[in-house]
């Protein structure tokens, strides 16, 4: 693993939240042997106004600079991460590309750049710096190569054209520009690799992983064949194949279907709530998930197949496996790594049959095998892979210098 390095992570998300984030887990592991500055995605003035009445959404005092912008936390990996809350920025994503958008984007980037430079100096993190920009190509493009970084990496864990509002107007263009600038792109799936590899100098796949110690708390060695609980852990959004789901709900009226996670689709939620054998639990903190998994008979991943989902490597596969659960999934992307362990089909009748047979034929031996697979897909292992990628990239940079 990388050792005694300074790592700047300009993130497209926040550190905290009610779901597990790949970049957060990676930075936790890296912090055990390196110095990490994690820069949260900047709040807009609109966000801050919302935070006045909703303190859970925005740390208002930090957002406006009334408290120290740097917060240092101890991680469960034995290290410490310095979290930087950057200054408030103007909301720009709704604007069309043009003079006003470009001017405000540059101003926002100037604010971020100034704040990051101050933090790097204060923390004595200016030498041998790795800039690991994670799914924030706009700020990456506008601030990359301005921190005297030795290495500039773009960490891409989703298809940009499937992201919310900002991507529909600006995402693809900003990402294309950023990928030309960076030393390498690290993606989390074969689908993303195919999408990005022709637009950057080097592209590498480092897949998502699982917090095994957390999710195996939901492990039950002996399946309970007297119950049928079909579970889904993850976001309820437009990725869901609701035709398959409704077929399951109606064909298995004696089964219970449990959905745990954020709700981002009104349509999806409305469909789920129509059925008496469906429970919609809403978002839960990661520590609350194992008790749910312990009650599941099978875990499902019913995603539609499109340009967005083909780039997904869902963390929930390994989370289900860590709990010993059988898994039934659609063939939304490249999940060939799990072909011998899980059932995969896009046909709704076959999906139903797989769910029923996986519950009926589950055994303690199968559950142990699933857990063993998950134990080989940890965040510690992924950090070793990322470290090897960065060392390879830097070796190439040294040769060309």
Helices and strands as residue ranges (DSSP letters): E 6-10, H 22-30, E 35-39, H 45-53, H 60-63, E 70-74, E 80-84, H 99-122, E 129-134, H 137-143, E 151-156, G 160-162, H 165-166, I 167-171, H 172-181, E 184-187, H 190-196, G 197-199, E 203-205, H 212-215, G 216-218, E 229-233, H 242-251, E 256-260, H 266-273, E 278-282, G 286-288, H 289-295, E 298-301, G 309-311, H 315-322, E 326-329, G 336-338, E 343-344, H 348-360, H 364-375, H 379-400
